[in-house]
C-alpha cells in the first residue's frame, strides 16, 4: 500500500545531510560542555545538616534516615507519589521506576538509591510485588519527611512550597493547581558524616526527567561520577577499582 501525507524530515542528499549533522554535532558538543560545567557547580553546592531524626518503616521494621544509607556515603531518594488513601502508586512515578536501568554502579560508587512514599508499607509492598520491582522502598507514613521536602502539600502541616516556589508564586501558576495540595514527586540527595545527615540537593517536576540511569543519578550527588574527566574539588574520590 502506498503511504501518502506522512509527516517526515526533509529528504536531502548524503552530502547535505552530513553538513547539517556536523552543524548539529557542534551544538551537541557545546551542550555537553555546558552540562559538565553545571554538574561541576552542583558538586560544589553547599549542604545543610538535618536537625530531625526521621523514622521510616521498611520490611525489617523501623529505620532512621541514616540507616537508609546502608553504610554508603551518599543517599539518593526518589519521592514516589503514593498517598495513604490510594491503592496504587502514581502512574508517572510508576513509569519512572519502570524506566530505571541497572543501578549497580551506584553502590560501586558509595551511593544508595531508595524510594520513599507516604503510603503505609503494606500498600507499598503490594504494589512493588504487582510491578515486579526489587528496589528498596520505605514508608514515611506518620513522619514529617514528605512535608519537609515539599512533596506532600498540606498548609495545615507545613507552608506550601514546590519546586522552590512559595504559595504566592504557586497561586500565580493557575494551570498547575495540583501543586497546592496532595502529593508531588521529586528527587533528593543526602550525605552523612559521623552521625550527621546533610541535605545536598533536591529537584522536582521536569527536573527528574531522564534521571533513570546510574550516570545521571550520580551527576546529582556531591561526588558525581568519580571519573577523571570531571572538574571536582581536590580530594574528591575517583573511579573505584573493580576486582
N, CA, C and O of each residue as an XYZ file, in Angstrom:
972
protein
N       0.845     -1.193      0.000
C       0.000      0.000      0.000
C       0.881      1.243      0.000
O       1.840      1.324      0.768
N       0.567      2.197     -0.842
C       1.326      3.424     -0.927
C       0.890      4.401      0.149
O      -0.296      4.710      0.269
N       1.851      4.890      0.939
C       1.537      5.845      2.002
C       1.643      7.261      1.456
O       2.566      7.587      0.709
N       0.697      8.084      1.834
C       0.710      9.486      1.428
C       0.517     10.365      2.649
O      -0.054      9.946      3.656
N       1.007     11.599      2.539
C       0.825     12.591      3.608
C       1.400     12.126      4.946
O       0.818     12.387      5.999
N       2.551     11.431      4.903
C       3.221     11.006      6.131
C       4.175     12.112      6.577
O       5.094     12.449      5.831
N       3.990     12.686      7.762
C       4.942     13.709      8.229
C       6.341     13.118      8.337
O       6.507     12.010      8.847
N       7.348     13.844      7.862
C       8.713     13.313      7.905
C       9.696     14.452      7.768
O       9.338     15.527      7.286
N      10.961     14.230      8.196
C      12.008     15.231      7.970
C      12.242     15.440      6.472
O      11.872     14.613      5.639
N      12.855     16.549      6.172
C      13.181     16.881      4.788
C      14.129     15.827      4.209
O      15.058     15.386      4.886
N      13.897     15.430      2.977
C      14.747     14.457      2.296
C      15.811     15.209      1.491
O      15.490     16.068      0.669
N      17.093     14.871      1.740
C      18.206     15.575      1.090
C      19.243     14.562      0.629
O      19.107     13.360      0.855
N      20.275     15.070     -0.017
C      21.389     14.213     -0.427
C      22.248     13.863      0.794
O      22.127     14.479      1.853
N      23.110     12.870      0.624
C      24.011     12.467      1.705
C      24.918     13.624      2.115
O      25.147     13.830      3.307
N      25.432     14.370      1.164
C      26.316     15.494      1.484
C      25.576     16.574      2.271
O      26.122     17.128      3.226
N      24.345     16.875      1.881
C      23.559     17.881      2.610
C      23.280     17.407      4.031
O      23.345     18.179      4.987
N      22.968     16.113      4.145
C      22.696     15.560      5.485
C      23.940     15.677      6.367
O      23.844     16.048      7.537
N      25.117     15.356      5.797
C      26.355     15.389      6.567
C      26.674     16.812      7.029
O      27.134     17.006      8.154
N      26.438     17.787      6.189
C      26.656     19.184      6.580
C      25.752     19.571      7.743
O      26.201     20.174      8.718
N      24.472     19.216      7.632
C      23.521     19.539      8.701
C      23.868     18.794      9.988
O      23.739     19.330     11.089
N      24.311     17.548      9.823
C      24.644     16.741     11.019
C      25.842     17.327     11.747
O      25.852     17.358     12.978
N      26.848     17.791     11.023
C      28.022     18.376     11.669
C      27.675     19.681     12.370
O      28.233     19.990     13.423
N      26.756     20.448     11.791
C      26.312     21.676     12.444
C      25.613     21.349     13.770
O      25.826     22.018     14.780
N      24.775     20.307     13.743
C      24.099     19.892     14.972
C      25.090     19.322     15.977
O      24.950     19.548     17.179
N      26.101     18.576     15.494
C      27.103     17.994     16.377
C      27.831     19.068     17.169
O      28.124     18.880     18.350
N      28.121     20.174     16.537
C      28.791     21.274     17.235
C      27.934     21.781     18.390
O      28.448     22.092     19.464
N      26.628     21.861     18.162
C      25.724     22.300     19.218
C      25.609     21.247     20.324
O      25.504     21.583     21.503
N      25.629     19.973     19.929
C      25.578     18.900     20.921
C      26.814     18.928     21.810
O      26.713     18.756     23.025
N      27.983     19.144     21.206
C      29.211     19.215     21.994
C      29.195     20.427     22.926
O      29.672     20.357     24.059
N      28.646     21.526     22.440
C      28.511     22.720     23.273
C      27.599     22.428     24.470
O      27.878     22.855     25.590
N      26.513     21.701     24.223
C      25.589     21.338     25.295
C      26.262     20.415     26.302
O      26.071     20.567     27.508
N      27.058     19.448     25.809
C      27.775     18.539     26.703
C      28.739     19.301     27.604
O      28.830     19.024     28.800
N      29.447     20.247     27.034
C      30.383     21.062     27.823
C      29.641     21.875     28.869
O      30.102     22.019     30.001
N      28.494     22.402     28.483
C      27.700     23.185     29.435
C      27.174     22.293     30.563
O      27.171     22.696     31.726
N      26.733     21.090     30.218
C      26.263     20.156     31.239
C      27.391     19.776     32.196
O      27.174     19.680     33.404
N      28.595     19.559     31.663
C      29.742     19.242     32.515
C      30.005     20.387     33.501
O      30.324     20.152     34.667
N      29.868     21.619     33.021
C      30.104     22.774     33.889
C      29.037     22.882     34.974
O      29.346     23.203     36.121
N      27.788     22.615     34.615
C      26.697     22.659     35.599
C      26.864     21.542     36.621
O      26.648     21.757     37.814
N      27.243     20.356     36.168
C      27.474     19.243     37.086
C      28.601     19.565     38.066
O      28.513     19.231     39.248
N      29.654     20.210     37.577
C      30.764     20.595     38.446
C      30.302     21.607     39.494
O      30.716     21.545     40.651
N      29.450     22.531     39.083
C      28.912     23.507     40.028
C      28.015     22.822     41.055
O      28.009     23.198     42.227
N      27.265     21.827     40.618
C      26.392     21.093     41.534
C      27.211     20.350     42.592
O      26.805     20.272     43.752
N      28.369     19.803     42.191
C      29.201     19.089     43.157
C      29.754     20.026     44.228
O      30.151     19.576     45.303
N      29.779     21.317     43.940
C      30.258     22.310     44.897
C      29.123     22.989     45.656
O      29.361     23.906     46.442
N      27.900     22.544     45.426
C      26.765     23.115     46.146
C      26.922     22.842     47.644
O      27.220     21.711     48.028
N      26.729     23.852     48.496
C      26.847     23.603     49.941
C      25.730     22.690     50.427
O      24.752     22.470     49.714
N      25.871     22.163     51.629
C      24.858     21.263     52.171
C      24.401     21.749     53.550
O      25.062     22.562     54.196
N      23.243     21.221     53.980
C      22.609     21.657     55.229
C      22.435     20.454     56.145
O      21.904     19.425     55.728
N      22.881     20.579     57.388
C      22.704     19.485     58.346
C      21.241     19.393     58.765
O      20.610     20.406     59.065
N      20.711     18.185     58.783
C      19.326     17.975     59.189
C      19.228     17.943     60.708
O      20.063     17.337     61.381
N      18.213     18.593     61.237
C      18.050     18.636     62.690
C      16.913     17.738     63.173
O      16.543     17.781     64.347
N      16.354     16.919     62.267
C      15.310     15.970     62.643
C      15.799     14.551     62.393
O      16.528     14.290     61.437
N      15.393     13.659     63.251
C      15.766     12.251     63.111
C      14.574     11.513     62.506
O      13.783     10.908     63.229
N      14.447     11.561     61.194
C      13.296     10.959     60.520
C      13.308      9.439     60.685
O      14.358      8.798     60.642
N      12.118      8.889     60.872
C      11.974      7.441     61.035
C      11.037      6.914     59.955
O       9.978      7.487     59.699
N      11.441      5.818     59.329
C      10.692      5.196     58.244
C      10.367      3.753     58.629
O      10.904      3.210     59.594
N       9.479      3.156     57.850
C       9.163      1.743     58.045
C       9.543      0.980     56.783
O       9.193      1.381     55.673
N      10.260     -0.120     56.966
C      10.601     -0.998     55.855
C      10.376     -2.438     56.294
O       9.922     -2.692     57.410
N      10.692     -3.365     55.421
C      10.372     -4.769     55.695
C      11.002     -5.267     56.987
O      10.470     -6.176     57.623
N      12.126     -4.684     57.382
C      12.808     -5.127     58.592
C      12.375     -4.396     59.852
O      12.886     -4.673     60.937
N      11.441     -3.468     59.720
C      10.978     -2.702     60.888
C      11.217     -1.213     60.703
O      11.081     -0.683     59.601
N      11.576     -0.542     61.793
C      11.818      0.891     61.759
C      13.256      1.190     61.329
O      14.178      0.423     61.604
N      13.417      2.309     60.657
C      14.753      2.717     60.213
C      14.844      4.229     60.221
O      13.897      4.922     59.847
N      15.995      4.738     60.651
C      16.255      6.174     60.562
C      16.756      6.511     59.159
O      17.122      5.623     58.390
N      16.767      7.789     58.842
C      17.286      8.199     57.544
C      18.737      7.736     57.380
O      19.135      7.301     56.299
N      19.518      7.830     58.448
C      20.907      7.386     58.387
C      21.005      5.901     58.051
O      21.941      5.481     57.371
N      20.048      5.106     58.519
C      20.061      3.668     58.230
C      19.856      3.384     56.745
O      20.356      2.389     56.220
N      19.115      4.266     56.071
C      18.820      4.031     54.659
C      20.063      4.094     53.777
O      20.061      3.563     52.667
N      21.125      4.741     54.262
C      22.375      4.808     53.500
C      23.006      3.425     53.354
O      23.765      3.193     52.412
N      22.708      2.508     54.265
C      23.297      1.166     54.277
C      24.820      1.218     54.302
O      25.496      0.394     53.685
N      25.347      2.205     55.027
C      26.787      2.315     55.195
C      27.496      3.054     54.086
O      28.695      3.315     54.189
N      26.781      3.401     53.020
C      27.414      4.154     51.930
C      27.356      5.647     52.244
O      26.571      6.080     53.087
N      28.183      6.422     51.569
C      28.342      7.836     51.912
C      27.201      8.710     51.394
O      26.869      9.725     52.008
N      26.605      8.324     50.275
C      25.580      9.151     49.640
C      24.269      8.378     49.530
O      24.260      7.160     49.356
N      23.170      9.109     49.632
C      21.847      8.504     49.511
C      21.018      9.322     48.529
O      20.908     10.541     48.662
N      20.432      8.639     47.536
C      19.509      9.270     46.601
C      18.108      8.761     46.916
O      17.866      7.554     46.928
N      17.197      9.677     47.169
C      15.806      9.343     47.467
C      14.925      9.807     46.317
O      14.942     10.981     45.947
N      14.158      8.884     45.756
C      13.108      9.299     44.821
C      11.806      9.371     45.590
O      11.344      8.378     46.152
N      11.222     10.555     45.608
C       9.948     10.777     46.292
C       8.820     10.295     45.373
O       8.361     11.017     44.488
N       8.402      9.083     45.608
C       7.383      8.415     44.780
C       5.998      8.802     45.297
O       5.699      8.622     46.477
N       5.157      9.332     44.413
C       3.820      9.773     44.805
C       2.922      8.569     45.106
O       2.577      7.795     44.213
N       2.556      8.432     46.373
C       1.651      7.345     46.778
C       0.949      7.803     48.050
O       1.460      7.623     49.156
N      -0.206      8.385     47.883
C      -0.995      8.869     49.018
C      -1.469      7.683     49.868
O      -1.760      6.619     49.322
N      -1.550      7.850     51.190
C      -2.009      6.750     52.040
C      -3.392      6.223     51.665
O      -3.703      5.064     51.943
N      -4.222      7.050     51.040
C      -5.556      6.606     50.664
C      -5.628      5.883     49.330
O      -6.675      5.344     48.972
N      -4.515      5.867     48.585
C      -4.514      5.218     47.278
C      -4.189      3.728     47.421
O      -3.548      3.301     48.382
N      -4.648      2.953     46.437
C      -4.299      1.532     46.390
C      -3.182      1.256     45.398
O      -2.574      0.186     45.422
N      -2.909      2.226     44.521
C      -1.835      2.088     43.549
C      -1.015      3.372     43.507
O      -1.512      4.445     43.849
N       0.241      3.257     43.086
C       1.103      4.410     43.003
C       0.792      5.272     41.800
O       0.068      4.862     40.893
N       1.345      6.466     41.803
C       1.180      7.421     40.711
C       1.640      6.798     39.384
O       2.715      6.201     39.333
N       0.844      6.927     38.310
C       1.262      6.361     37.013
C       2.579      6.952     36.501
O       3.406      6.234     35.939
N       2.776      8.268     36.696
C       4.021      8.883     36.240
C       5.225      8.360     36.993
O       6.256      8.060     36.391
N       5.102      8.246     38.318
C       6.199      7.692     39.118
C       6.432      6.230     38.780
O       7.567      5.752     38.784
N       5.351      5.527     38.488
C       5.472      4.124     38.085
C       6.284      4.012     36.801
O       7.152      3.146     36.684
N       6.006      4.881     35.846
C       6.761      4.878     34.591
C       8.230      5.207     34.837
O       9.120      4.647     34.196
N       8.471      6.121     35.773
C       9.857      6.471     36.104
C      10.607      5.243     36.609
O      11.713      4.962     36.147
N      10.022      4.513     37.546
C      10.702      3.336     38.105
C      10.832      2.248     37.046
O      11.856      1.567     36.984
N       9.811      2.078     36.216
C       9.902      1.088     35.138
C      11.073      1.388     34.207
O      11.681      0.477     33.646
N      11.382      2.669     34.050
C      12.432      3.079     33.116
C      13.834      2.992     33.712
O      14.815      3.122     32.980
N      13.952      2.776     35.022
C      15.265      2.724     35.653
C      16.108      1.583     35.095
O      15.629      0.460     34.936
N      17.342      1.881     34.808
C      18.258      0.865     34.312
C      18.993      0.170     35.452
O      18.574      0.238     36.607
N      20.083     -0.493     35.120
C      20.925     -1.170     36.111
C      21.613     -0.110     36.972
O      22.408      0.683     36.467
N      21.308     -0.098     38.267
C      21.857      0.907     39.173
C      22.995      0.368     40.032
O      23.370      0.999     41.020
N      23.552     -0.790     39.673
C      24.627     -1.372     40.487
C      25.843     -0.455     40.548
O      26.611     -0.512     41.508
N      26.025      0.379     39.546
C      27.139      1.319     39.549
C      27.066      2.267     40.744
O      28.098      2.719     41.242
N      25.858      2.569     41.203
C      25.711      3.476     42.348
C      26.402      2.896     43.574
O      27.155      3.590     44.257
N      26.147      1.636     43.848
C      26.745      1.015     45.024
C      28.264      0.976     44.904
O      28.970      1.163     45.894
N      28.767      0.735     43.702
C      30.219      0.715     43.490
C      30.836      2.082     43.723
O      32.041      2.199     43.946
N      30.005      3.113     43.669
C      30.476      4.477     43.896
C      29.913      5.052     45.189
O      29.662      6.252     45.302
N      29.722      4.166     46.161
C      29.416      4.584     47.539
C      28.084      5.332     47.656
O      27.958      6.278     48.434
N      27.086      4.890     46.865
C      25.806      5.582     46.811
C      24.662      4.575     46.865
O      24.714      3.526     46.223
N      23.634      4.902     47.635
C      22.450      4.058     47.771
C      21.240      4.775     47.184
O      21.107      5.992     47.314
N      20.368      4.022     46.545
C      19.137      4.564     45.962
C      17.939      3.919     46.652
O      17.919      2.705     46.853
N      16.946      4.720     47.012
C      15.765      4.193     47.685
C      14.540      5.003     47.283
O      14.635      6.204     47.033
N      13.402      4.346     47.223
C      12.119      5.007     47.008
C      11.497      5.303     48.368
O      11.589      4.490     49.288
N      10.864      6.467     48.495
C      10.164      6.828     49.721
C       8.775      7.332     49.353
O       8.627      8.177     48.470
N       7.758      6.810     50.034
C       6.380      7.240     49.827
C       5.670      7.342     51.170
O       6.108      6.767     52.166
N       4.561      8.089     51.179
C       3.828      8.296     52.429
C       2.815      7.189     52.692
O       2.330      7.063     53.817
N       2.487      6.393     51.695
C       1.533      5.302     51.899
C       2.093      4.291     52.896
O       3.312      4.150     53.000
N       1.231      3.585     53.634
C       1.712      2.550     54.568
C       2.500      1.469     53.845
O       2.294      1.217     52.658
N       3.397      0.841     54.574
C       4.312     -0.134     53.986
C       3.572     -1.272     53.283
O       4.007     -1.728     52.226
N       2.458     -1.735     53.859
C       1.738     -2.857     53.254
C       1.293     -2.529     51.832
O       1.332     -3.394     50.957
N       0.873     -1.295     51.595
C       0.459     -0.901     50.252
C       1.662     -0.813     49.311
O       1.574     -1.185     48.141
N       2.775     -0.320     49.831
C       3.975     -0.239     49.010
C       4.458     -1.628     48.615
O       4.827     -1.864     47.464
N       4.453     -2.538     49.573
C       4.919     -3.897     49.290
C       4.009     -4.589     48.282
O       4.486     -5.317     47.412
N       2.701     -4.365     48.395
C       1.756     -4.987     47.463
C       1.960     -4.454     46.052
O       1.931     -5.216     45.086
N       2.167     -3.138     45.933
C       2.354     -2.545     44.604
C       3.712     -2.936     44.030
O       3.843     -3.160     42.827
N       4.705     -3.015     44.883
C       6.036     -3.445     44.459
C       5.979     -4.856     43.872
O       6.593     -5.132     42.842
N       5.241     -5.741     44.531
C       5.097     -7.108     44.038
C       4.327     -7.138     42.724
O       4.664     -7.897     41.815
N       3.297     -6.309     42.630
C       2.496     -6.234     41.411
C       3.342     -5.807     40.216
O       3.162     -6.314     39.109
N       4.267     -4.869     40.446
C       5.102     -4.352     39.362
C       6.357     -5.197     39.129
O       7.037     -5.017     38.118
N       6.672     -6.106     40.039
C       7.858     -6.938     39.892
C       9.153     -6.192     40.155
O      10.190     -6.525     39.581
N       9.103     -5.179     41.022
C      10.292     -4.373     41.341
C      11.060     -4.993     42.498
O      10.482     -5.701     43.321
N      12.365     -4.729     42.563
C      13.175     -5.195     43.691
C      13.941     -4.062     44.355
O      14.838     -4.310     45.161
N      13.599     -2.825     44.028
C      14.260     -1.678     44.653
C      13.798     -1.511     46.098
O      12.653     -1.830     46.418
N      14.671     -1.018     46.971
C      14.233     -0.732     48.342
C      13.200      0.393     48.338
O      13.370      1.406     47.659
N      12.127      0.201     49.106
C      11.017      1.159     49.144
C      10.540      1.248     50.589
O      10.140      0.240     51.172
N      10.578      2.423     51.162
C      10.202      2.591     52.562
C       9.049      3.569     52.686
O       8.819      4.406     51.813
N       8.331      3.442     53.791
C       7.181      4.302     54.065
C       7.567      5.413     55.037
O       8.197      5.169     56.066
N       7.176      6.633     54.691
C       7.371      7.772     55.591
C       6.080      8.130     56.312
O       5.947      9.233     56.843
N       5.125      7.199     56.334
C       3.822      7.443     56.945
C       3.991      7.829     58.424
O       4.667      7.130     59.179
N       3.374      8.942     58.827
C       3.487      9.417     60.208
C       4.717     10.263     60.462
O       4.905     10.767     61.569
N       5.565     10.428     59.441
C       6.780     11.226     59.574
C       6.588     12.563     58.847
O       5.823     12.627     57.885
N       7.267     13.629     59.287
C       7.188     14.907     58.575
C       8.077     14.960     57.338
O       8.163     16.003     56.691
N       8.733     13.867     56.999
C       9.725     13.853     55.926
C       9.170     14.426     54.620
O       9.766     15.331     54.037
N       8.031     13.902     54.160
C       7.471     14.366     52.888
C       7.139     15.847     52.906
O       7.338     16.550     51.915
N       6.630     16.319     54.040
C       6.257     17.731     54.148
C       7.507     18.618     54.158
O       7.536     19.677     53.532
N       8.521     18.172     54.868
C       9.742     18.979     54.974
C      10.475     19.088     53.641
O      11.172     20.071     53.388
N      10.314     18.071     52.785
C      10.972     18.105     51.486
C       9.986     18.435     50.363
O      10.268     18.209     49.186
N       8.844     18.965     50.743
C       7.904     19.622     49.838
C       7.372     18.731     48.728
O       7.234     19.159     47.582
N       7.072     17.472     49.086
C       6.432     16.580     48.128
C       5.060     16.120     48.599
O       4.370     15.395     47.883
N       4.658     16.538     49.804
C       3.274     16.429     50.257
C       2.855     17.822     50.687
O       3.527     18.465     51.494
N       1.739     18.282     50.142
C       1.315     19.663     50.341
C       0.064     19.725     51.209
O      -1.016     19.305     50.795
N       0.223     20.247     52.397
C      -0.880     20.449     53.330
C      -0.517     21.656     54.177
O       0.354     21.574     55.043
N      -1.178     22.767     53.930
C      -0.815     24.018     54.578
C      -1.008     23.969     56.082
O      -0.413     24.762     56.812
N      -1.844     23.035     56.555
C      -2.037     22.916     57.998
C      -0.843     22.241     58.668
O      -0.698     22.293     59.889
N       0.012     21.606     57.862
C       1.190     20.914     58.390
C       2.461     21.711     58.138
O       3.295     21.847     59.034
N       2.616     22.234     56.939
C       3.835     22.960     56.560
C       3.490     24.012     55.514
O       2.547     23.825     54.746
N       4.232     25.110     55.468
C       3.998     26.127     54.439
C       4.102     25.521     53.048
O       4.940     24.654     52.802
N       3.246     25.982     52.135
C       3.243     25.454     50.781
C       4.500     25.873     50.029
O       4.893     27.040     50.040
N       5.113     24.907     49.384
C       6.267     25.165     48.523
C       6.428     23.978     47.594
O       6.299     22.828     48.013
N       6.712     24.262     46.327
C       7.056     23.185     45.399
C       7.958     23.736     44.309
O       7.705     24.804     43.752
N       9.001     22.999     44.020
C       9.980     23.383     43.006
C      10.514     24.784     43.274
O      10.717     25.579     42.356
N      10.736     25.066     44.553
C      11.335     26.319     45.020
C      10.436     27.532     44.747
O      10.920     28.658     44.628
N       9.124     27.288     44.650
C       8.145     28.365     44.566
C       7.292     28.348     45.829
O       6.833     27.286     46.250
N       7.075     29.509     46.437
C       6.246     29.583     47.631
C       4.765     29.669     47.246
O       4.421     29.607     46.066
N       3.911     29.809     48.228
C       2.463     29.787     47.986
C       2.039     30.860     46.994
O       1.262     30.591     46.078
N       2.546     32.074     47.173
C       2.158     33.174     46.282
C       2.553     32.880     44.841
O       1.785     33.142     43.916
N       3.740     32.340     44.655
C       4.196     32.017     43.306
C       3.403     30.863     42.711
O       3.100     30.861     41.518
N       3.066     29.878     43.549
C       2.265     28.757     43.063
C       0.864     29.198     42.666
O       0.307     28.698     41.688
N       0.294     30.132     43.419
C      -1.051     30.606     43.120
C      -1.107     31.327     41.780
O      -2.154     31.363     41.133
N       0.011     31.896     41.366
C       0.055     32.574     40.069
C       0.065     31.591     38.906
O      -0.271     31.945     37.776
N       0.455     30.358     39.194
C       0.512     29.326     38.151
C      -0.819     28.568     38.148
O      -0.907     27.431     38.612
N      -1.836     29.219     37.619
C      -3.202     28.688     37.705
C      -3.386     27.397     36.919
O      -4.365     26.682     37.132
N      -2.455     27.085     36.010
C      -2.564     25.852     35.229
C      -2.008     24.653     35.993
O      -2.035     23.535     35.480
N      -1.504     24.866     37.210
C      -0.924     23.777     37.998
C      -1.523     23.751     39.410
O      -0.782     23.861     40.387
N      -2.844     23.608     39.534
C      -3.463     23.628     40.870
C      -3.083     22.444     41.737
O      -3.235     22.491     42.958
N      -2.581     21.362     41.103
C      -2.247     20.150     41.849
C      -1.022     20.334     42.728
O      -0.738     19.472     43.560
N      -0.288     21.427     42.573
C       0.854     21.674     43.443
C       0.449     22.391     44.739
O       1.303     22.714     45.565
N      -0.837     22.633     44.910
C      -1.321     23.349     46.090
C      -1.771     22.396     47.192
O      -1.922     22.807     48.343
N      -1.987     21.133     46.852
C      -2.403     20.156     47.867
C      -2.085     18.748     47.379
O      -1.931     18.512     46.181
N      -1.991     17.827     48.318
C      -1.762     16.432     47.951
C      -0.303     16.101     47.709
O       0.598     16.730     48.265
N      -0.087     15.094     46.865
C       1.241     14.533     46.648
C       1.900     15.068     45.374
O       1.227     15.354     44.383
N       3.215     15.195     45.421
C       4.023     15.529     44.245
C       5.260     14.640     44.249
O       5.514     13.915     45.211
N       6.023     14.703     43.166
C       7.216     13.865     43.084
C       8.465     14.733     43.107
O       8.404     15.948     42.924
N       9.585     14.087     43.334
C      10.855     14.787     43.358
C      11.984     13.811     43.634
O      11.763     12.608     43.774
N      13.190     14.343     43.709
C      14.366     13.526     43.998
C      15.300     14.336     44.894
O      15.600     15.494     44.603
N      15.753     13.725     45.974
C      16.628     14.404     46.928
C      17.886     13.580     47.169
O      17.880     12.354     47.063
N      18.972     14.291     47.499
C      20.261     13.651     47.752
C      20.742     14.029     49.149
O      20.629     15.179     49.573
N      21.284     13.033     49.855
C      21.764     13.231     51.217
C      23.178     12.670     51.347
O      23.607     11.816     50.571
N      23.886     13.182     52.359
C      25.289     12.831     52.601
C      25.451     12.704     54.105
O      24.817     13.444     54.858
N      26.292     11.774     54.558
C      26.480     11.663     56.012
C      27.953     11.724     56.386
O      28.832     11.268     55.655
N      28.181     12.307     57.556
C      29.499     12.358     58.180
C      29.301     12.064     59.658
O      28.508     12.732     60.322
N      30.006     11.081     60.173
C      29.805     10.629     61.552
C      28.338     10.246     61.725
O      27.848      9.387     60.993
N      27.624     10.853     62.667
C      26.208     10.545     62.849
C      25.303     11.636     62.296
O      24.101     11.636     62.562
N      25.860     12.555     61.539
C      25.088     13.666     60.989
C      24.717     13.398     59.533
O      25.528     12.907     58.747
N      23.473     13.732     59.196
C      22.990     13.610     57.818
C      22.782     15.013     57.259
O      22.256     15.892     57.940
N      23.199     15.210     56.017
C      23.111     16.510     55.364
C      22.282     16.403     54.091
O      22.338     15.404     53.373
N      21.523     17.443     53.833
C      20.764     17.546     52.583
C      21.615     18.333     51.594
O      22.012     19.464     51.873
N      21.894     17.734     50.436
C      22.760     18.386     49.463
C      22.015     18.904     48.243
O      22.453     19.874     47.625
N      20.887     18.272     47.881
C      20.273     18.620     46.604
C      18.851     18.066     46.536
O      18.575     16.989     47.063
N      17.960     18.799     45.892
C      16.636     18.287     45.530
C      16.236     18.872     44.190
O      16.577     20.009     43.862
N      15.509     18.078     43.420
C      14.948     18.557     42.162
C      13.532     18.031     42.037
O      13.193     16.989     42.598
N      12.707     18.759     41.297
C      11.288     18.436     41.225
C      10.785     18.569     39.791
O      11.489     19.042     38.898
N       9.535     18.132     39.604
C       8.850     18.292     38.326
C       9.726     17.778     37.179
O      10.211     16.649     37.236
N       9.931     18.590     36.145
C      10.699     18.127     34.988
C      12.179     17.947     35.302
O      12.918     17.376     34.501
N      12.614     18.428     36.458
C      13.991     18.209     36.865
C      14.325     16.742     37.063
O      15.495     16.360     37.083
N      13.284     15.914     37.212
C      13.503     14.471     37.392
C      13.552     13.719     36.059
O      13.915     12.544     36.014
N      13.182     14.407     34.980
C      13.175     13.738     33.686
C      14.577     13.243     33.319
O      15.560     13.974     33.442
N      14.645     12.032     32.882
C      15.919     11.491     32.416
C      16.822     10.972     33.511
O      17.908     10.473     33.218
N      16.408     11.073     34.776
C      17.261     10.587     35.871
C      17.008      9.097     36.115
O      16.756      8.675     37.244
N      17.079      8.325     35.058
C      16.738      6.911     35.146
C      17.937      5.993     34.884
O      17.769      4.783     34.734
N      19.132      6.557     34.829
C      20.332      5.736     34.660
C      21.348      6.132     35.724
O      21.242      7.200     36.327
N      22.318      5.280     35.948
C      23.273      5.491     37.032
C      24.083      6.771     36.849
O      24.334      7.485     37.820
N      24.491      7.066     35.626
C      25.317      8.255     35.401
C      24.555      9.536     35.742
O      25.081     10.401     36.442
N      23.330      9.662     35.255
C      22.571     10.886     35.512
C      22.240     11.028     36.993
O      22.181     12.145     37.507
N      22.023      9.920     37.680
C      21.773      9.983     39.121
C      23.044     10.409     39.868
O      22.985     11.244     40.770
N      24.183      9.838     39.493
C      25.443     10.228     40.130
C      25.754     11.698     39.889
O      26.364     12.349     40.737
N      25.343     12.225     38.745
C      25.570     13.637     38.453
C      24.869     14.553     39.449
O      25.216     15.729     39.553
N      23.889     14.033     40.183
C      23.157     14.841     41.168
C      23.788     14.772     42.553
O      23.311     15.435     43.474
N      24.829     14.001     42.718
C      25.442     13.815     44.025
C      26.706     14.666     44.172
O      27.277     15.103     43.173
N      27.143     14.904     45.410
C      28.383     15.663     45.615
C      29.604     15.020     44.964
O      30.457     15.727     44.428
N      29.703     13.690     45.002
C      30.878     13.014     44.449
C      30.787     12.780     42.948
O      31.786     12.429     42.320
N      29.606     12.968     42.359
C      29.456     12.817     40.921
C      29.771     11.413     40.430
O      29.611     10.436     41.162
N      30.219     11.321     39.185
C      30.532     10.019     38.579
C      31.863      9.458     39.053
O      32.140      8.269     38.892
N      32.686     10.322     39.640
C      34.006      9.933     40.133
C      34.909      9.480     38.990
O      35.677      8.527     39.120
N      34.796     10.187     37.869
C      35.612      9.930     36.688
C      36.720     10.976     36.587
O      36.592     12.084     37.109
N      37.800     10.613     35.916
C      38.957     11.507     35.810
C      38.634     12.813     35.087
O      39.228     13.847     35.392
N      37.703     12.780     34.136
C      37.438     13.977     33.332
C      36.673     15.046     34.114
O      36.622     16.198     33.682
N      36.085     14.692     35.242
C      35.244     15.633     35.965
C      36.075     16.701     36.678
O      37.155     16.432     37.204
N      35.542     17.898     36.677
C      36.142     19.005     37.424
C      35.567     18.976     38.833
O      34.536     19.591     39.103
N      36.239     18.258     39.730
C      35.763     18.098     41.101
C      36.731     18.756     42.071
O      37.902     18.945     41.742
N      36.257     19.109     43.266
C      37.151     19.696     44.269
C      38.289     18.738     44.620
O      38.127     17.524     44.499
N      39.433     19.260     45.051
C      40.557     18.406     45.449
C      40.149     17.405     46.533
O      39.424     17.745     47.468
N      40.622     16.180     46.392
C      40.328     15.160     47.395
C      39.080     14.349     47.128
O      38.832     13.352     47.805
N      38.283     14.766     46.139
C      37.067     14.006     45.810
C      37.450     12.612     45.328
O      38.474     12.464     44.660
N      36.662     11.585     45.643
C      37.009     10.220     45.228
C      36.966     10.054     43.713
O      36.206     10.733     43.023
N      37.787      9.148     43.210
C      37.836      8.855     41.801
C      37.240      7.466     41.557
O      36.891      6.747     42.493
N      37.134      7.118     40.296
C      36.506      5.875     39.880
C      37.086      4.678     40.640
O      38.303      4.500     40.680
N      36.213      3.854     41.247
C      36.715      2.710     42.020
C      37.353      1.664     41.146
O      37.046      1.547     39.959
N      38.247      0.904     41.747
C      38.896     -0.208     41.052
C      38.068     -1.463     41.242
O      37.710     -1.811     42.368
N      37.762     -2.140     40.152
C      36.967     -3.354     40.227
C      37.868     -4.572     40.294
O      38.800     -4.711     39.502
N      37.583     -5.460     41.251
C      38.379     -6.649     41.393
C      37.758     -7.853     40.751
O      38.331     -8.942     40.796
